[in-house]
């Protein structure tokens, strides 16, 4: 496990795989990374307010970046430019007339 593999504080993720019952979160729940360390795990705050910690390996198994999850949906588009943050933390400005909420 390298430091580059750890999620960054503030990144949004979505639960993509159903975790065991003792973990908070269900498939589709959004969460923000509060803290990430190789020894202590990844602390996430779910949109519902729950705070939970996952071992790094389990986190990488259960969660996907929220940016990728948004691209795979069939949500209606809103006109106007929009900003997107990639999993690496880079910010993209889209100047098209299509936008996802």
Secondary structure, DSSP 4 states (H G I P E B T S, - for coil): --GGGSPPTT-EEEE-SPPPTTSS--TT-EEEEEEEETTTEEEEEETTS-EEEE-HHHHHHHEEEHHHHHHTS-PPB-SS-EEEE-TTS-EEEE-SS--B-
